[in-house]
Amino acid sequence: AGGRASGVPNPGLAAPSGLVGPNPNAAKAQDIADRIARAVRAAAEADWRYARILRGLKAEEGLGVPAATWTDAAGDAAAV
């Protein structure tokens, strides 16, 4: 997988000076990517920290969940 591009990257244009990035949105895109990565890391840490506790939670004996609640929860999950 992968390949190699060849040829002139900017035909008719001078080579970049190196002082300015070729993509004016690169810094903004990198900032967004960094924020997403931090959010994913925070979510993974929270999941790791609380997963064992949440798996151990059990409902009281005789506590029932009506079918309408399950239908509503399924609709909420589908909307996300």
FILUM-211902 format. One record per residue: x, y, z of N, C-alpha, C in turn. Coordinates in pm, 1 decimal. Layout:
PT      n_px      n_py      n_pz     ca_px     ca_py     ca_pz      c_px      c_py      c_pz
PT         X         Y         Z         X         Y         Z         X         Y         Z
...
# end
This chain:
PT      n_px      n_py      n_pz     ca_px     ca_py     ca_pz      c_px      c_py      c_pz
PT      84.9    -117.1       0.0       0.0       0.0       0.0      88.4     121.9       0.0
PT      39.6     224.8     -57.0     116.2     348.7     -62.0     180.3     362.6    -197.3
PT     230.0     475.2    -222.6     291.5     499.1    -351.0     384.7     616.8    -343.7
PT     426.0     659.3    -457.5     519.0     770.8    -463.1     471.5     863.5    -573.7
PT     464.3     990.5    -540.7     427.8    1089.8    -641.1     555.1    1149.1    -697.9
PT     554.5    1172.7    -824.8     671.2    1235.1    -885.7     624.3    1347.2    -975.1
PT     716.0    1430.0   -1011.5     681.4    1541.9   -1097.1     708.8    1672.6   -1026.2
PT     666.0    1778.0   -1086.1     687.8    1911.7   -1030.6     568.0    1945.0    -942.5
PT     589.7    1971.1    -811.3     476.9    1993.1    -721.7     399.0    2120.8    -752.0
PT     467.6    2225.6    -793.5     401.4    2352.9    -822.4     449.5    2405.2    -957.1
PT     401.8    2350.8   -1065.8     451.8    2394.5   -1196.0     428.1    2543.7   -1216.0
PT     533.2    2613.2   -1258.1     522.5    2755.6   -1284.7     536.4    2844.2   -1162.7
PT     547.6    2785.5   -1044.8     561.0    2863.7    -922.1     700.6    2846.9    -865.5
PT     745.0    2948.4    -794.1     875.4    2940.4    -729.3     867.2    2842.2    -613.9
PT     979.0    2780.4    -583.6     983.6    2686.1    -471.5     956.4    2761.6    -341.5
PT     890.1    2698.1    -245.2     863.3    2764.5    -118.2     993.9    2803.3     -49.6
PT     991.0    2916.8      20.0    1111.8    2967.4      85.1    1144.6    2890.6     211.8
PT    1049.0    2820.6     267.3    1071.4    2750.6     392.9    1030.1    2834.6     512.3
PT    1001.7    2961.1     491.0     962.0    3049.2     600.4     813.8    3036.3     632.8
PT     735.1    2999.0     536.0     591.3    2987.1     554.2     549.1    2849.2     506.7
PT     464.7    2783.9     585.0     415.8    2653.2     545.4     334.7    2663.2     417.3
PT     337.6    2559.9     335.2     264.9    2563.5     208.4     113.6    2564.3     226.5
PT      64.2    2516.6     339.1     -79.4    2512.6     363.1    -113.3    2615.9     469.9
PT    -187.4    2720.4     436.7    -218.7    2822.9     535.8    -309.0    2771.6     648.0
PT    -373.0    2657.9     628.7    -460.8    2601.5     731.2    -393.2    2492.8     813.8
PT    -265.2    2467.5     789.3    -196.7    2357.0     856.5    -195.5    2374.7    1007.6
PT    -167.1    2494.1    1056.4    -160.8    2516.3    1201.3    -297.6    2496.0    1265.1
PT    -401.9    2546.8    1200.9    -537.4    2529.9    1253.8    -577.2    2382.4    1253.1
PT    -546.1    2312.9    1144.2    -578.1    2170.1    1134.9    -502.8    2090.8    1240.8
PT    -375.6    2125.5    1263.5    -296.9    2055.7    1365.0    -354.7    2080.2    1503.5
PT    -398.6    2204.3    1530.2    -459.9    2235.9    1659.2    -586.3    2153.5    1680.2
PT    -669.2    2142.6    1577.6    -791.5    2062.6    1587.7    -757.3    1916.0    1610.5
PT    -659.7    1865.0    1537.1    -618.8    1724.8    1553.7    -565.3    1700.3    1694.1
PT    -487.9    1794.9    1747.3    -434.6    1780.3    1882.9    -546.7    1780.0    1986.1
PT    -646.2    1866.6    1967.5    -757.6    1871.3    2062.3    -838.8    1742.6    2057.0
PT    -859.6    1689.2    1937.6    -931.9    1562.0    1924.2    -854.0    1450.2    1991.8
PT    -722.8    1446.7    1971.1    -639.6    1342.6    2032.6    -646.2    1351.6    2184.6
PT    -642.8    1474.2    2239.4    -653.1    1489.7    2385.5    -788.7    1441.4    2435.4
PT    -896.0    1472.1    2362.0   -1029.8    1428.8    2402.7   -1042.1    1277.0    2399.0
PT    -985.9    1214.5    2296.6    -990.2    1068.1    2286.5    -911.1    1005.2    2400.6
PT    -792.9    1062.4    2431.2    -713.6    1010.8    2543.7    -789.0    1024.1    2675.2
PT    -852.8    1140.1    2697.2    -928.9    1160.9    2820.5   -1044.1    1061.4    2830.0
PT   -1112.6    1036.7    2719.1   -1223.0     940.4    2719.1   -1172.7     799.5    2747.6
PT   -1059.5     762.8    2688.9   -1003.2     629.3    2712.2    -961.6     613.5    2857.8
PT    -904.1     718.7    2916.0    -865.1     711.7    3057.3    -987.4     697.4    3146.7
PT   -1093.3     773.2    3118.4   -1216.0     762.6    3197.6   -1277.0     623.7    3182.1
PT   -1277.4     571.6    3060.7   -1330.6     437.7    3036.8   -1251.7     334.4    3115.8
PT   -1119.1     344.9    3110.2   -1033.8     249.9    3181.9   -1057.9     259.7    3332.2
PT   -1072.7     382.7    3381.8   -1086.8     404.0    3525.4   -1220.1     351.8    3577.9
PT   -1328.1     369.7    3502.3   -1460.7     339.1    3554.8   -1523.4     212.2    3498.8
PT   -1464.9     150.0    3400.0   -1526.6      32.6    3336.9   -1548.4     -81.0    3436.6
PT   -1448.1    -110.6    3517.6   -1460.9    -220.5    3614.0   -1572.9    -191.9    3713.5
PT   -1580.6     -67.4    3759.4   -1683.9     -29.6    3855.8   -1822.1     -41.4    3792.3
PT   -1836.3       9.1    3671.3   -1966.6       4.5    3604.9   -2009.7    -138.1    3573.4
PT   -1913.8    -224.2    3537.0   -1948.8    -364.9    3511.0   -1998.9    -433.0    3637.3
PT   -1953.1    -387.1    3752.2   -1993.4    -449.5    3877.6   -2128.7    -404.2    3928.6
PT   -2185.6    -301.0    3870.4   -2315.2    -252.7    3916.9   -2425.1    -350.3    3877.4
PT   -2509.3    -381.0    3971.2   -2622.0    -471.4    3946.4   -2749.1    -405.5    3998.1
PT   -2858.0    -428.2    3929.1   -2987.2    -374.9    3972.3   -3039.4    -457.6    4089.1
PT   -3120.9    -393.8    4169.9   -3182.1    -465.2    4282.0   -3273.1    -575.6    4228.7
PT   -3285.8    -679.7    4306.2   -3374.1    -790.4    4270.2   -3516.3    -737.6    4255.3
PT   -3580.5    -773.7    4147.4   -3718.2    -732.5    4124.1   -3731.8    -598.6    4053.7
PT   -3621.3    -529.2    4033.0   -3628.2    -401.5    3963.3   -3642.3    -429.1    3814.4
PT   -3747.8    -380.7    3757.1   -3771.8    -405.4    3615.3   -3760.9    -277.4    3534.4
PT   -3730.2    -293.2    3409.4   -3724.0    -180.5    3316.9   -3831.2    -204.2    3211.5
PT   -3926.5    -112.2    3202.6   -4034.8    -131.3    3105.8   -3983.3    -132.5    2961.9
PT   -4056.5    -201.0    2876.1   -4018.3    -210.3    2734.9   -4009.7     -72.2    2670.8
PT   -4094.8      20.2    2714.5   -4092.3     155.8    2657.9   -3959.2     224.4    2687.2
PT   -3901.4     196.9    2802.9   -3771.8     256.5    2837.0   -3663.2     202.2    2745.8
PT   -3665.4      70.8    2720.4   -3566.4      11.8    2629.7   -3582.3      67.5    2488.4
PT   -3707.0      85.2    2444.3   -3732.7     141.5    2311.6   -3679.3     284.0    2303.3
PT   -3703.1     362.3    2409.2   -3654.6     499.8    2413.0   -3501.8     503.5    2411.6
PT   -3438.9     415.8    2489.6   -3292.2     410.6    2494.0   -3234.9     370.7    2358.1
PT   -3299.3     276.2    2291.4   -3252.4     234.0    2159.1   -3264.4     348.7    2059.2
PT   -3371.8     424.7    2069.1   -3388.8     540.4    1981.2   -3282.7     645.9    2006.9
PT   -3250.8     667.9    2135.5   -3145.4     764.1    2170.1   -3011.1     718.9    2115.4
PT   -2981.4     590.4    2130.5   -2853.2     538.1    2081.7   -2844.7     548.2    1930.0
PT   -2954.7     523.4    1862.0   -2954.7     531.7    1715.8   -2935.4     675.3    1668.7
PT   -2985.2     770.5    1746.9   -2972.2     911.6    1709.8   -2828.9     960.2    1721.9
PT   -2753.5     895.5    1808.2   -2613.9     936.5    1828.0   -2531.8     875.9    1719.1
# end
